[in-house]
């Protein structure tokens, strides 16, 4: 590549990611300090080893900073024994440093290091200085707790199941809050302030059930660290319940409910001397909740409302992902017909630029030459369609190749010079586009599952009232025209009119099949362009005989009032507004004639009271004067006034029949739609 040197286009994104990562690392170090201080029943310290193991496995570069900060947290803890815990953290750091393969082992093996090291270090200390049966019970219980916490932390960092993430995150937060014991701010307990803030935040995001659960959980914290009666549990659980019940009133309702209930019950649960402290803490957390940004509350709300995953759902997700990849592979295979220049020459150029002088060259090219040529050809083919990354190089080559970066650069350089032969078969092109559309729809469907539901529930501002009228040609039993009106999804309305070739049952079957396929493909998520090209190809493939139909398609967005018009061999659409008539026309051919379909979409902004009129050619050609085919209908629309769409459709069809003395030479169909406000 040539050009003026400058900043890489992705550099800004990388810098932002690095800044965010630095902030998360700092928060993790702060949490590790308090986790090392977290104590259960004044004697057990299981959180510190679990946090060190989590850092060693999930954030290896933070291993020794976490070890040192955990040692500092233990040192500043007033509870003994200190030295054995310092040596415990040091031993864990040395184990993961000397045996880095442990980071790639199973989670069960990694978590088992916590009880093993605790029993070794604390047990040895107990045996040498203070041997006792109760001491061994305490060590074993602490080891088991550390093992369970390590499993919870490690699983929570990788799982997609909501219950496991809630369990791991909740235990992590409990450990941090326990570590805040005895820390005060202006004579206020930091543990109490943060606990009450959590209750308010969860009540606002999750409602009464979540608020009560959070209140009960943090209310038991003092009894976990000290042998005291858990009087706060009932108080905070009820306060969270009341606060969550006022969630619909927003932050003011949640804060008011929490403060009133908290102050009222504090007098009974904790005594009059604690009411003033409760008032100060309540005011402080209320101010903190007011300052909390809305995006944090919204993210927490979506997390708490997320459905619990099940193995069946996970299996379905895996099948969808496999299907998406298969569809993309099929599309790529159909689109690729070969290179204008032989890729073997390019493979030799890549090997010459990368592998010359490499010690592993003989192994790659003499023992595995065929495999190497096949791999490089596949990578070059993929690079000609898009970007290559280090993830595309297989593990068996990346593990021994010392020049992976040079190899990747050479592949990208040569692939950019290669040109792919275009597919000559239009069927291949259509199938490839269809497979790509289906693969994209699988991804979009998952992305819209959460966001689209909220948008879909919004009431549309516009609605359509539609009337239709039709008659077959003279002495025919069946009309070859077909029309339908459909709601594709909340806020989207479809009007489509088709006129099959000829007349009678065969024309009716062709037109009805085409417009029903249009409706089904649009409802499935296809774009209008892909839908019409698919219908065109289906009509070309279905029979060796000539079979085509016009297609007059109108898509109306009832949310913003915009309309899209696609006309393939169809008559003009008439838009009547305040007595004036506008005509929309196109010169595209009907579907089912040519493989190369020409689409000319038109867009219009609709207003309240607008009339949309779509007709088949039998209606326009009712007038014998070719220059009056559109004028007579436009003049008739100027006189309709405020009549209902069905009355207008019947009146227009009656006038068209009168022009041919009641003997129509072709099928006649009229569709009339009026745009109205919903009152929302």
LUMZA-969383 format. One record per residue (C-alpha): x, y, z; residue number from 1; residue in one letter. Coordinates in pm, whole numbers, padded with zeros to 5 digits, m for minus. Example, Ala and Ser with C-alpha at 12.3 -4.5 7.8 and 13.67 -1.06 7.14 Angstrom:
REM LUMZA-969383
> 01230	m00450	00780	1	A
> 01367	m00106	00714	2	S
//
This chain:
REM LUMZA-969383
> 00000	00000	00000	1	X
> 00118	00345	m00081	2	X
> 00006	00675	00052	3	X
> 00087	00939	00302	4	X
> 00163	00803	00648	5	X
> m00090	00887	00911	6	X
> m00303	00750	01188	7	X
> m00448	00408	01128	8	X
> m00828	00433	01082	9	X
> m00887	00196	01375	10	X
> m00635	00363	01609	11	X
> m00898	00577	01781	12	X
> m01112	00271	01859	13	X
> m00805	00088	01994	14	X
> m00717	00384	02217	15	X
> m01069	00402	02354	16	X
> m01066	00030	02423	17	X
> m00731	00060	02602	18	X
> m00862	00348	02815	19	X
> m01171	00151	02913	20	X
> m00958	m00152	02990	21	X
> m00730	00058	03211	22	X
> m01031	00185	03406	23	X
> m01167	m00168	03453	24	X
> m00825	m00288	03568	25	X
> m00811	m00012	03827	26	X
> m01157	m00102	03959	27	X
> m01057	m00468	03978	28	X
> m00748	m00379	04182	29	X
> m00957	m00170	04421	30	X
> m01202	m00458	04454	31	X
> m00915	m00703	04518	32	X
> m00799	m00486	04809	33	X
> m01138	m00509	04980	34	X
> m01189	m00875	04887	35	X
> m00870	m00961	05074	36	X
> m01018	m00787	05381	37	X
> m01358	m00956	05348	38	X
> m01416	m01175	05653	39	X
> m01690	m01424	05740	40	X
> m01775	m01484	06108	41	X
> m01464	m01289	06217	42	X
> m01233	m01581	06122	43	X
> m01269	m01689	05756	44	X
> m01108	m01510	05460	45	X
> m01211	m01700	05144	46	X
> m01254	m01405	04906	47	X
> m00888	m01307	04868	48	X
> m00758	m01639	04720	49	X
> m01058	m01655	04485	50	X
> m00984	m01305	04351	51	X
> m00615	m01390	04294	52	X
> m00706	m01707	04100	53	X
> m00961	m01515	03893	54	X
> m00701	m01251	03807	55	X
> m00441	m01516	03718	56	X
> m00679	m01692	03477	57	X
> m00883	m01409	03328	58	X
> m00639	m01115	03356	59	X
> m00286	m01265	03362	60	X
> m00113	m00928	03329	61	X
> m00277	m00822	03658	62	X
> m00160	m01129	03850	63	X
> 00121	m00971	04052	64	X
> m00054	m00633	04099	65	X
> m00350	m00825	04243	66	X
> m00118	m01038	04461	67	X
> 00049	m00726	04600	68	X
> m00276	m00535	04651	69	X
> m00430	m00840	04824	70	X
> m00128	m00860	05054	71	X
> m00176	m00491	05132	72	X
> m00545	m00548	05207	73	X
> m00459	m00832	05444	74	X
> m00186	m00629	05614	75	X
> m00425	m00343	05689	76	X
> m00687	m00582	05821	77	X
> m00719	m00588	06198	78	X
> m00801	m00958	06207	79	X
> m00531	m01225	06250	80	X
> m00359	m01431	06122	81	X
> m00187	m01193	05879	82	X
> 00144	m01359	05790	83	X
> m00005	m01689	05677	84	X
> m00241	m01502	05441	85	X
> 00048	m01296	05301	86	X
> 00240	m01615	05226	87	X
> m00077	m01769	05076	88	X
> m00114	m01488	04818	89	X
> 00258	m01504	04739	90	X
> 00240	m01881	04684	91	X
> m00054	m01848	04445	92	X
> 00134	m01586	04242	93	X
> 00442	m01809	04220	94	X
> 00238	m02115	04113	95	X
> 00072	m01934	03821	96	X
> 00401	m01768	03723	97	X
> 00601	m02093	03721	98	X
> 00323	m02298	03560	99	X
> 00149	m02071	03305	100	X
> m00018	m02377	03146	101	X
> m00259	m02376	03441	102	X
> m00433	m02078	03284	103	X
> m00537	m02300	02991	104	X
> m00653	m02587	03211	105	X
> m01003	m02668	03324	106	X
> m01190	m02436	03559	107	X
> m01222	m02715	03814	108	X
> m00843	m02758	03827	109	X
> m00785	m02385	03856	110	X
> m01039	m02344	04135	111	X
> m00896	m02644	04326	112	X
> m00573	m02447	04378	113	X
> m00757	m02231	04634	114	X
> m00837	m02509	04888	115	X
> m00504	m02683	04818	116	X
> m00294	m02377	04899	117	X
> m00512	m02278	05197	118	X
> m00482	m02623	05353	119	X
> m00107	m02629	05282	120	X
> m00022	m02282	05416	121	X
> m00281	m02240	05692	122	X
> m00254	m02606	05793	123	X
> 00125	m02588	05817	124	X
> 00099	m02269	06024	125	X
> m00161	m02429	06246	126	X
> 00047	m02744	06295	127	X
> 00365	m02553	06386	128	X
> 00225	m02287	06617	129	X
> m00133	m02350	06735	130	X
> m00243	m02711	06674	131	X
> m00612	m02764	06755	132	X
> m00908	m02961	06623	133	X
> m01124	m02649	06590	134	X
> m00844	m02480	06398	135	X
> m00843	m02760	06140	136	X
> m01223	m02738	06107	137	X
> m01185	m02366	06044	138	X
> m00912	m02419	05780	139	X
> m01110	m02686	05594	140	X
> m01427	m02474	05598	141	X
> m01237	m02171	05466	142	X
> m01080	m02390	05194	143	X
> m01420	m02515	05080	144	X
> m01562	m02163	05073	145	X
> m01264	m02037	04870	146	X
> m01311	m02327	04626	147	X
> m01678	m02244	04574	148	X
> m01607	m01872	04533	149	X
> m01332	m01942	04279	150	X
> m01569	m02156	04073	151	X
> m01839	m01887	04089	152	X
> m01602	m01606	03986	153	X
> m01445	m01804	03700	154	X
> m01776	m01924	03557	155	X
> m01935	m01580	03586	156	X
> m01658	m01427	03374	157	X
> m01729	m01652	03072	158	X
> m02085	m01778	03100	159	X
> m02385	m01647	02904	160	X
> m02638	m01785	03152	161	X
> m02801	m01513	03358	162	X
> m02827	m01712	03681	163	X
> m02454	m01792	03686	164	X
> m02362	m01431	03613	165	X
> m02593	m01310	03891	166	X
> m02448	m01560	04137	167	X
> m02085	m01480	04058	168	X
> m02139	m01105	04046	169	X
> m02344	m01108	04364	170	X
> m02081	m01303	04558	171	X
> m01810	m01073	04425	172	X
> m02008	m00769	04544	173	X
> m02073	m00929	04883	174	X
> m01699	m00982	04927	175	X
> m01626	m00617	04846	176	X
> m01895	m00497	05089	177	X
> m01760	m00722	05363	178	X
> m01418	m00571	05304	179	X
> m01562	m00226	05368	180	X
> m01642	m00322	05726	181	X
> m01510	m00063	05974	182	X
> m01445	00194	05699	183	X
> m01627	00520	05771	184	X
> m01684	00846	05587	185	X
> m01783	01152	05795	186	X
> m01894	00916	06070	187	X
> m02104	00719	05819	188	X
> m02044	00353	05739	189	X
> m01926	00307	05380	190	X
> m02071	m00041	05385	191	X
> m02412	00096	05486	192	X
> m02407	00377	05229	193	X
> m02309	00153	04937	194	X
> m02552	m00117	05047	195	X
> m02843	00124	05050	196	X
> m02740	00269	04714	197	X
> m02747	m00084	04568	198	X
> m03098	m00135	04704	199	X
> m03221	00188	04545	200	X
> m03054	00110	04213	201	X
> m03190	m00245	04196	202	X
> m03539	m00130	04304	203	X
> m03546	00129	04028	204	X
> m03425	m00118	03765	205	X
> m03596	m00439	03874	206	X
> m03907	m00347	04072	207	X
> m04036	m00466	04411	208	X
> m03914	m00827	04389	209	X
> m03558	m00733	04299	210	X
> m03556	m00454	04559	211	X
> m03670	m00686	04837	212	X
> m03411	m00948	04739	213	X
> m03132	m00690	04734	214	X
> m03243	m00552	05072	215	X
> m03248	m00895	05233	216	X
> m02907	m00981	05087	217	X
> m02724	m00668	05204	218	X
> m02915	m00670	05534	219	X
> m02744	m00995	05630	220	X
> m02394	m00854	05568	221	X
> m02322	m00744	05929	222	X
> m02423	m01085	06059	223	X
> m02191	m01254	05809	224	X
> m01884	m01070	05931	225	X
> m01974	m01053	06301	226	X
> m02180	m01264	06537	227	X
> m02473	m01021	06565	228	X
> m02848	m01048	06513	229	X
> m02943	m00972	06149	230	X
> m03191	m00699	06241	231	X
> m03118	m00500	05925	232	X
> m03229	m00780	05691	233	X
> m03601	m00736	05753	234	X
> m03578	m00355	05754	235	X
> m03390	m00329	05424	236	X
> m03593	m00604	05255	237	X
> m03918	m00423	05332	238	X
> m03766	m00088	05232	239	X
> m03656	m00237	04899	240	X
> m04004	m00381	04846	241	X
> m04174	m00044	04903	242	X
> m03918	00141	04690	243	X
> m03956	m00106	04402	244	X
> m04336	m00078	04420	245	X
> m04302	00293	04331	246	X
> m04078	00219	04030	247	X
> m04338	00361	03791	248	X
> m04286	00708	03946	249	X
> m03918	00702	03854	250	X
> m03635	00817	04077	251	X
> m03850	01047	04297	252	X
> m04093	00764	04375	253	X
> m03823	00509	04456	254	X
> m03632	00754	04676	255	X
> m03945	00871	04862	256	X
> m04067	00517	04929	257	X
> m03727	00404	05051	258	X
> m03665	00702	05281	259	X
> m04010	00702	05441	260	X
> m04015	00329	05506	261	X
> m03649	00319	05613	262	X
> m03683	00602	05865	263	X
> m04013	00473	06000	264	X
> m03890	00118	06062	265	X
> m03540	00219	06178	266	X
> m03695	00353	06496	267	X
> m03842	00011	06575	268	X
> m03562	m00213	06448	269	X
> m03252	m00017	06549	270	X
> m03363	00232	06812	271	X
> m03400	00610	06816	272	X
> m03024	00674	06823	273	X
> m02988	00511	06480	274	X
> m03256	00719	06307	275	X
> m03025	01018	06255	276	X
> m02753	00801	06102	277	X
> m03014	00631	05881	278	X
> m03140	00974	05770	279	X
> m02788	01087	05673	280	X
> m02719	00766	05483	281	X
> m03057	00785	05309	282	X
> m03004	01144	05193	283	X
> m02655	01060	05066	284	X
> m02767	00757	04864	285	X
> m03067	00954	04730	286	X
> m02829	01218	04592	287	X
> m02612	00941	04446	288	X
> m02914	00786	04272	289	X
> m03017	01124	04128	290	X
> m02666	01162	03984	291	X
> m02667	00809	03839	292	X
> m02674	00826	03455	293	X
> m02978	00676	03286	294	X
> m02774	00444	03062	295	X
> m02645	00260	03371	296	X
> m03000	00207	03498	297	X
> m03120	00097	03154	298	X
> m02838	m00156	03119	299	X
> m02909	m00296	03465	300	X
> m03280	m00314	03383	301	X
> m03213	m00512	03064	302	X
> m02978	m00742	03252	303	X
> m03229	m00815	03529	304	X
> m03510	m00864	03277	305	X
> m03308	m01094	03049	306	X
> m03462	m01441	03011	307	X
> m03287	m01726	03184	308	X
> m03103	m01937	02928	309	X
> m03161	m02307	02905	310	X
> m02968	m02586	02735	311	X
> m03240	m02605	02470	312	X
> m03206	m02234	02392	313	X
> m02829	m02263	02381	314	X
> m02861	m02558	02142	315	X
> m03096	m02358	01919	316	X
> m02849	m02070	01919	317	X
> m02572	m02307	01813	318	X
> m02784	m02445	01532	319	X
> m02867	m02095	01410	320	X
> m02500	m02002	01409	321	X
> m02410	m02318	01219	322	X
> m02689	m02251	00969	323	X
> m02569	m01893	00921	324	X
> m02215	m02009	00847	325	X
> m02341	m02275	00608	326	X
> m02551	m02021	00416	327	X
> m02255	m01784	00389	328	X
> m02034	m02066	00262	329	X
> m02294	m02162	00001	330	X
> m02315	m01800	m00115	331	X
> m01937	m01773	m00137	332	X
> m01914	m02099	m00333	333	X
> m02181	m01992	m00583	334	X
> m02023	m01650	m00637	335	X
> m01670	m01784	m00690	336	X
> m01605	m01930	m01038	337	X
> m01227	m01893	m01055	338	X
> m00949	m01639	m01088	339	X
> m00844	m01457	m01401	340	X
> m00488	m01558	m01316	341	X
> m00379	m01890	m01172	342	X
> m00344	m01875	m00790	343	X
> m00056	m02124	m00804	344	X
> 00170	m01845	m00926	345	X
> 00060	m01625	m00637	346	X
> 00122	m01907	m00386	347	X
> 00483	m01933	m00505	348	X
> 00523	m01557	m00468	349	X
> 00390	m01571	m00111	350	X
> 00624	m01859	m00024	351	X
> 00921	m01685	m00185	352	X
> 00854	m01364	00009	353	X
> 00791	m01530	00345	354	X
> 00953	m01872	00377	355	X
> 01297	m01818	00220	356	X
> 01563	m01885	00484	357	X
> 01314	m02005	00745	358	X
> 01445	m02304	00953	359	X
> 01100	m02467	00938	360	X
> 01077	m02433	00559	361	X
> 01171	m02795	00491	362	X
> 00906	m02922	00729	363	X
> 00635	m02705	00572	364	X
> 00718	m02749	00204	365	X
> 00887	m03090	00180	366	X
> 00682	m03290	00428	367	X
> 00353	m03097	00408	368	X
> 00380	m02926	00069	369	X
> 00040	m03028	m00063	370	X
> m00131	m02918	00258	371	X
> 00051	m02583	00248	372	X
> m00044	m02514	m00115	373	X
> m00410	m02597	m00047	374	X
> m00416	m02378	00264	375	X
> m00257	m02076	00093	376	X
> m00495	m02106	m00203	377	X
> m00792	m02104	00035	378	X
> m00655	m01802	00221	379	X
> m00591	m01616	m00105	380	X
> m00944	m01692	m00221	381	X
> m01085	m01565	00106	382	X
> m00861	m01257	00095	383	X
> m00990	m01169	m00251	384	X
> m01341	m01134	m00103	385	X
> m01249	m00957	00222	386	X
> m00991	m00896	00493	387	X
> m00765	m01165	00636	388	X
> m00673	m01177	01005	389	X
> m00443	m01388	01218	390	X
> m00748	m01591	01325	391	X
> m00769	m01729	00969	392	X
> m00430	m01901	01002	393	X
> m00491	m02251	01148	394	X
> m00341	m02348	01481	395	X
> m00121	m02625	01336	396	X
> 00065	m02364	01128	397	X
> 00053	m02070	01370	398	X
> 00205	m02281	01651	399	X
> 00530	m02344	01464	400	X
> 00556	m02055	01218	401	X
> 00777	m01775	01346	402	X
> 00680	m01549	01054	403	X
> 00301	m01541	01086	404	X
> 00288	m01164	01052	405	X
> 00503	m01166	00739	406	X
> 00294	m01449	00594	407	X
> m00031	m01261	00664	408	X
> 00106	m00940	00509	409	X
> 00219	m01128	00195	410	X
> m00120	m01299	00161	411	X
> m00307	m00968	00194	412	X
> m00077	m00801	m00058	413	X
> m00113	m01075	m00320	414	X
> m00485	m01122	m00262	415	X
> m00545	m00753	m00332	416	X
> m00393	m00802	m00679	417	X
> m00613	m01099	m00769	418	X
> m00942	m01056	m00953	419	X
> m01227	m01300	m00929	420	X
> m01413	m01400	m01245	421	X
> m01776	m01286	m01224	422	X
> m02043	m01553	m01218	423	X
> m02191	m01591	m01567	424	X
> m02493	m01791	m01453	425	X
> m02766	m01558	m01328	426	X
> m02917	m01844	m01128	427	X
> m02591	m01873	m00933	428	X
> m02593	m01499	m00868	429	X
> m02953	m01506	m00744	430	X
> m02897	m01809	m00522	431	X
> m02582	m01652	m00374	432	X
> m02768	m01328	m00298	433	X
> m03055	m01525	m00142	434	X
> m02823	m01726	00083	435	X
> m02645	m01407	00193	436	X
> m02981	m01248	00275	437	X
> m03088	m01546	00483	438	X
> m02757	m01546	00672	439	X
> m02790	m01173	00744	440	X
> m03149	m01220	00862	441	X
> m03038	m01475	01122	442	X
> m02800	m01217	01270	443	X
> m03051	m00930	01249	444	X
> m03320	m01144	01411	445	X
> m03105	m01198	01722	446	X
> m03004	m00832	01735	447	X
> m03364	m00713	01712	448	X
> m03494	m00962	01967	449	X
> m03447	m00718	02256	450	X
> m03450	m00373	02092	451	X
> m03711	m00447	01828	452	X
> m03970	m00559	02082	453	X
> m03980	m00219	02248	454	X
> m03990	m00036	01915	455	X
> m04256	m00269	01783	456	X
> m04486	m00187	02072	457	X
> m04495	00182	01979	458	X
> m04835	00278	01838	459	X
> m04820	00395	01473	460	X
> m04930	00750	01402	461	X
> m05098	00667	01071	462	X
> m05347	00407	00957	463	X
> m05494	00298	00624	464	X
> m05853	00241	00521	465	X
> m05859	00032	00204	466	X
> m06128	m00049	m00049	467	X
> m06105	m00280	m00352	468	X
> m06325	m00352	m00652	469	X
> m06265	m00595	m00940	470	X
> m06435	m00757	m01237	471	X
> m06314	m01010	m01496	472	X
> m06308	m00935	m01865	473	X
> m06618	m00987	m02074	474	X
> m06742	m01350	m02077	475	X
> m06464	m01467	m01839	476	X
> m06534	m01649	m01515	477	X
> m06210	m01564	m01332	478	X
> m06011	m01243	m01319	479	X
> m05641	m01268	m01400	480	X
> m05573	m00979	m01161	481	X
> m05491	m01035	m00795	482	X
> m05450	m00791	m00507	483	X
> m05394	m00807	m00135	484	X
> m05349	m00587	00171	485	X
> m05126	m00709	00455	486	X
> m04972	m00593	00783	487	X
> m04609	m00706	00759	488	X
> m04525	m00603	01115	489	X
> m04640	m00330	01355	490	X
> m04617	m00005	01163	491	X
> m04572	m00142	00806	492	X
> m04856	m00182	00557	493	X
> m04833	m00362	00222	494	X
> m05050	m00299	m00085	495	X
> m04975	m00511	m00390	496	X
> m05155	m00559	m00721	497	X
> m05062	m00812	m00988	498	X
> m05191	m00860	m01343	499	X
> m05108	m01202	m01487	500	X
> m05033	m01260	m01855	501	X
> m05350	m01314	m02055	502	X
> m05671	m01390	m01872	503	X
> m05853	m01672	m01700	504	X
> m05735	m01925	m01447	505	X
> m05374	m01947	m01563	506	X
> m05326	m01570	m01538	507	X
> m05500	m01569	m01200	508	X
> m05273	m01846	m01070	509	X
> m04960	m01663	m01190	510	X
> m05055	m01326	m01041	511	X
> m05184	m01465	m00709	512	X
> m04875	m01683	m00665	513	X
> m04648	m01386	m00732	514	X
> m04813	m01143	m00491	515	X
> m04848	m01403	m00215	516	X
> m04477	m01482	m00249	517	X
> m04405	m01108	m00230	518	X
> m04603	m01085	00095	519	X
> m04438	m01391	00251	520	X
> m04082	m01286	00163	521	X
> m04133	m00932	00292	522	X
> m04286	m01067	00612	523	X
> m03985	m01297	00653	524	X
> m03749	m01000	00643	525	X
> m03638	m00980	00279	526	X
> m03584	m00632	00139	527	X
> m03821	m00524	m00141	528	X
> m03538	m00544	m00397	529	X
> m03440	m00900	m00295	530	X
> m03807	m00997	m00281	531	X
> m03884	m00883	m00636	532	X
> m03567	m01041	m00777	533	X
> m03657	m01369	m00607	534	X
> m04012	m01363	m00749	535	X
> m03871	m01281	m01092	536	X
> m03634	m01579	m01081	537	X
> m03907	m01813	m00955	538	X
> m04131	m01722	m01249	539	X
> m03843	m01777	m01490	540	X
> m03768	m02121	m01345	541	X
> m04117	m02256	m01281	542	X
> m04207	m02344	m01642	543	X
> m04037	m02346	m01983	544	X
> m04335	m02155	m02122	545	X
> m04354	m01778	m02100	546	X
> m04513	m01680	m01770	547	X
> m04505	m01327	m01634	548	X
> m04711	m01083	m01432	549	X
> m04706	m00716	m01350	550	X
> m04631	m00623	m00992	551	X
> m04744	m00296	m00837	552	X
> m04605	m00282	m00481	553	X
> m04656	m00010	m00221	554	X
> m04497	m00021	00125	555	X
> m04623	00235	00378	556	X
> m04445	00315	00705	557	X
> m04727	00407	00940	558	X
> m04479	00545	01191	559	X
> m04344	00834	00983	560	X
> m04588	00841	00690	561	X
> m04339	00757	00414	562	X
> m04431	00529	00123	563	X
> m04214	00330	m00118	564	X
> m04342	00236	m00464	565	X
> m04205	m00044	m00684	566	X
> m04359	m00086	m01028	567	X
> m04277	m00371	m01265	568	X
> m04486	m00336	m01578	569	X
> m04762	m00183	m01365	570	X
> m04992	00111	m01431	571	X
> m04927	00447	m01265	572	X
> m05027	00511	m00903	573	X
> m05243	00815	m00838	574	X
> m05206	01025	m00519	575	X
> m05493	01266	m00457	576	X
> m05435	01547	m00208	577	X
> m05669	01845	m00157	578	X
> m05823	01804	m00503	579	X
> m05487	01777	m00681	580	X
> m05371	01448	m00834	581	X
> m05009	01334	m00868	582	X
> m04908	01045	m01092	583	X
> m04621	00802	m01020	584	X
> m04514	00584	m01312	585	X
> m04226	00360	m01417	586	X
> m04118	00191	m01739	587	X
> m03982	m00134	m01591	588	X
> m04082	m00466	m01747	589	X
> m04305	m00720	m01566	590	X
> m04151	m00996	m01354	591	X
> m04076	m01326	m01525	592	X
> m03950	m01191	m01859	593	X
> m03581	m01100	m01823	594	X
> m03318	m01227	m01580	595	X
> m03176	m00877	m01527	596	X
> m03456	m00700	m01342	597	X
> m03449	m00320	m01347	598	X
> m03585	m00166	m01026	599	X
> m03668	00203	m00991	600	X
> m03805	00262	m00639	601	X
> m03995	00584	m00573	602	X
> m04055	00743	m00233	603	X
> m04316	00991	m00119	604	X
> m04407	01167	00206	605	X
> m04777	01114	00274	606	X
> m05012	01348	00457	607	X
> m05342	01307	00638	608	X
> m05630	01262	00397	609	X
> m05418	01147	00101	610	X
> m05576	00895	m00135	611	X
> m05363	00624	m00299	612	X
> m05519	00463	m00605	613	X
> m05371	00157	m00779	614	X
> m05536	00009	m01089	615	X
> m05472	m00265	m01343	616	X
> m05434	m00179	m01713	617	X
> m05792	m00285	m01789	618	X
> m05916	00022	m01599	619	X
> m05696	00275	m01777	620	X
> m05743	00125	m02122	621	X
> m06119	00148	m02085	622	X
> m06097	00491	m02247	623	X
> m06065	00457	m02626	624	X
> m05851	00770	m02662	625	X
> m05491	00674	m02579	626	X
> m05418	01031	m02468	627	X
> m05700	01020	m02213	628	X
> m05607	00691	m02039	629	X
> m05474	00862	m01726	630	X
> m05659	01190	m01750	631	X
> m06007	01049	m01708	632	X
> m05910	00873	m01385	633	X
> m05734	01182	m01250	634	X
> m06043	01394	m01322	635	X
> m06265	01137	m01153	636	X
> m06045	01147	m00841	637	X
> m06078	01525	m00821	638	X
> m06451	01482	m00763	639	X
> m06453	01207	m00496	640	X
> m06456	01443	m00197	641	X
> m06457	01272	00145	642	X
> m06617	00948	00031	643	X
> m06501	00622	00187	644	X
> m06232	00423	m00001	645	X
> m06471	00137	m00077	646	X
> m06726	00380	m00228	647	X
> m06451	00539	m00438	648	X
> m06328	00199	m00562	649	X
> m06681	00093	m00660	650	X
> m06745	00429	m00831	651	X
> m06422	00416	m01035	652	X
> m06486	00057	m01145	653	X
> m06842	00151	m01244	654	X
> m06714	00443	m01454	655	X
> m06452	00221	m01621	656	X
> m06718	m00037	m01712	657	X
> m06940	00238	m01848	658	X
> m06663	00350	m02083	659	X
> m06665	00005	m02249	660	X
> m07046	m00034	m02241	661	X
> m07027	m00300	m01969	662	X
> m06808	m00528	m02183	663	X
> m06451	m00490	m02048	664	X
> m06183	m00611	m02288	665	X
> m05948	m00691	m01999	666	X
> m05967	m00766	m01628	667	X
> m06028	m00460	m01412	668	X
> m05909	m00406	m01052	669	X
> m05913	m00090	m00841	670	X
> m05744	m00044	m00499	671	X
> m05806	00275	m00299	672	X
> m05638	00359	00034	673	X
> m05689	00668	00250	674	X
> m05421	00786	00495	675	X
> m05557	00887	00836	676	X
> m05414	00974	01176	677	X
> m05460	00727	01458	678	X
> m05501	00996	01725	679	X
> m05189	00877	01917	680	X
//
